[in-house]
Amino acid sequence: MGKVARLSIPRGISVRTALVYEGRLLPIVKANAYFNALVDISSLIGDGLA
């Protein structure tokens, strides 16, 4: 049983999985359907700071 499945979630609420990462991702991670979103941290804080 995964972590998301063990959460106690109120009715009407959905859970979306996201991976916030820095650097490169392996192709297997990108191809994996587990994460709903992949977010590169440099896109959040700016290219010059990361």
Residue pairs with C-beta under 8 A, 6 or more apart in sequence:
4 15
4 17
7 15
9 15
16 36
16 37
17 34
17 35
17 36
17 37
18 35
18 36
18 37
18 38
18 39
19 29
19 35
19 37
19 38
19 39
20 39
20 41
20 44
21 38
21 39
21 40
21 41
22 40
22 41
22 42
22 50
25 38
29 35
29 38
30 38
41 50
42 49
42 50
